[in-house]
Amino acid sequence: MAYNRYRKRHYNISKTKARDYAESMNDLFEAFNTQYKDWEISTMGDSCYKALTSNIEIRISNHSADNQYHDLHKEGRLLINIKGSKLDFTRIIDTKVPQVLALLNKVNLEPYRFINVVGNRVHLFYRGYKTKKDTLVIPELS
């Protein structure tokens, strides 16, 4: 039985599966070092970031953004969060990110403070409100 310090829990996994997972994670880090140089990946490999403009940042992560690490109410900054598995980061960058950006190019982003993409739904949260939002659907994924 092994202990995951990051998630603070014990888990059982065979040595073969652990080796395959470690190899997949090494391949992921190598892909970010070679093919996706304009993206930054976190040290734990659970999030990757790209600055689209000086005030718009896109984030792909296997967990949700929150106010503890990301100031989601900060004026003048917009975070676009896409939820996805870390082993799918490269596929998400290649397929989903262009679709999300194409959809968002048709929208005025000024009134929004945070954008969360889960599945084929794009939730745009308004500045000055905690939960008020608009929801769009990515047509290619529906």
C-alpha positions as CSV (number, residue, x, y, z in Angstrom):
1,M,0.0,0.0,0.0
2,A,1.4,3.4,-0.9
3,Y,0.6,6.9,0.4
4,N,-0.1,9.8,-1.9
5,R,1.1,12.9,0.0
6,Y,-0.6,15.3,-2.4
7,R,-4.1,13.8,-2.0
8,K,-3.4,12.6,1.6
9,R,-4.7,9.1,1.1
10,H,-3.5,5.5,0.7
11,Y,-4.0,3.6,-2.4
12,N,-3.2,0.2,-3.9
13,I,-1.6,-0.1,-7.3
14,S,0.4,-2.8,-9.0
15,K,4.0,-2.1,-9.8
16,T,3.3,-2.5,-13.5
17,K,0.5,0.1,-13.4
18,A,2.7,2.4,-11.3
19,R,5.6,2.1,-13.8
20,D,3.2,2.7,-16.8
21,Y,1.8,5.8,-15.1
22,A,5.3,7.2,-14.2
23,E,6.3,6.6,-17.9
24,S,3.2,8.4,-19.1
25,M,3.9,11.4,-16.8
26,N,7.5,11.5,-18.0
27,D,6.2,11.6,-21.6
28,L,3.8,14.4,-20.6
29,F,6.6,16.5,-19.2
30,E,8.8,15.8,-22.3
31,A,5.9,16.9,-24.6
32,F,5.7,20.2,-22.7
33,N,9.5,20.7,-23.0
34,T,9.5,20.0,-26.7
35,Q,6.1,20.5,-28.4
36,Y,4.2,22.9,-26.1
37,K,6.9,25.4,-25.1
38,D,4.4,28.3,-24.9
39,W,2.6,26.4,-22.1
40,E,3.9,26.0,-18.5
41,I,3.1,22.8,-16.6
42,S,3.1,22.7,-12.8
43,T,5.7,20.7,-10.9
44,M,3.0,18.1,-9.8
45,G,1.9,17.9,-13.4
46,D,-1.7,18.5,-12.4
47,S,-2.2,21.9,-14.1
48,C,-0.8,23.7,-17.2
49,Y,-1.0,27.4,-18.1
50,K,-0.7,29.7,-21.0
51,A,-1.0,33.5,-21.1
52,L,-3.2,34.5,-24.0
53,T,-2.8,38.2,-23.4
54,S,-1.5,40.3,-20.5
55,N,-4.8,39.9,-18.7
56,I,-6.2,36.6,-20.0
57,E,-4.8,33.2,-18.9
58,I,-5.9,29.8,-19.9
59,R,-5.5,26.9,-17.4
60,I,-6.1,23.2,-17.9
61,S,-6.3,21.2,-14.7
62,N,-7.6,18.0,-13.1
63,H,-9.0,20.1,-10.3
64,S,-11.1,23.2,-10.0
65,A,-9.7,26.7,-9.6
66,D,-10.5,28.4,-6.3
67,N,-9.7,31.6,-4.5
68,Q,-7.1,30.0,-2.3
69,Y,-4.6,29.8,-5.3
70,H,-6.3,31.8,-8.0
71,D,-7.7,35.2,-7.2
72,L,-10.9,34.7,-9.2
73,H,-12.2,38.2,-8.2
74,K,-9.1,40.1,-9.3
75,E,-10.0,43.1,-11.5
76,G,-8.4,43.2,-14.9
77,R,-7.6,39.5,-15.0
78,L,-9.6,36.7,-16.6
79,L,-8.9,33.0,-15.9
80,I,-10.2,30.4,-18.4
81,N,-10.2,27.1,-16.6
82,I,-10.7,23.8,-18.6
83,K,-11.2,20.7,-16.5
84,G,-9.5,17.6,-17.8
85,S,-7.3,14.6,-16.8
86,K,-3.6,15.3,-16.7
87,L,-2.8,12.5,-19.2
88,D,-5.2,14.2,-21.6
89,F,-3.5,17.6,-21.5
90,T,-1.9,17.4,-24.9
91,R,-5.2,16.2,-26.5
92,I,-7.1,19.0,-24.8
93,I,-4.6,21.6,-26.1
94,D,-4.8,20.2,-29.6
95,T,-8.6,19.8,-29.9
96,K,-10.6,21.5,-27.1
97,V,-8.6,24.7,-26.6
98,P,-9.1,25.9,-30.2
99,Q,-12.9,25.2,-30.0
100,V,-13.2,27.1,-26.7
101,L,-11.2,30.0,-28.0
102,A,-13.3,30.1,-31.2
103,L,-16.5,30.3,-29.1
104,L,-15.1,32.9,-26.8
105,N,-13.9,35.1,-29.7
106,K,-17.6,35.7,-30.4
107,V,-18.3,36.9,-26.9
108,N,-17.5,40.2,-25.1
109,L,-15.4,39.1,-22.2
110,E,-15.4,42.4,-20.3
111,P,-18.2,41.6,-17.9
112,Y,-16.8,38.3,-16.8
113,R,-14.3,37.5,-14.0
114,F,-13.9,33.7,-14.5
115,I,-14.7,31.2,-17.2
116,N,-15.0,27.5,-16.3
117,V,-15.2,24.8,-19.0
118,V,-16.5,21.4,-18.0
119,G,-17.3,18.9,-20.7
120,N,-19.0,20.8,-23.5
121,R,-20.4,23.6,-21.3
122,V,-18.7,27.0,-20.9
123,H,-19.7,28.8,-17.7
124,L,-19.0,32.5,-17.8
125,F,-19.1,34.1,-14.2
126,Y,-19.9,37.8,-13.9
127,R,-17.7,40.3,-12.1
128,G,-19.1,41.4,-8.8
129,Y,-21.2,38.3,-8.3
130,K,-20.5,35.0,-6.7
131,T,-22.6,32.7,-8.7
132,K,-24.3,34.7,-11.5
133,K,-23.2,33.3,-14.8
134,D,-24.0,32.7,-18.5
135,T,-23.7,29.2,-19.9
136,L,-22.7,28.4,-23.5
137,V,-22.4,25.1,-25.3
138,I,-19.4,24.2,-27.5
139,P,-21.2,23.1,-30.7
140,E,-18.5,20.6,-31.9
141,L,-18.7,18.7,-28.6
142,S,-22.5,18.5,-28.2
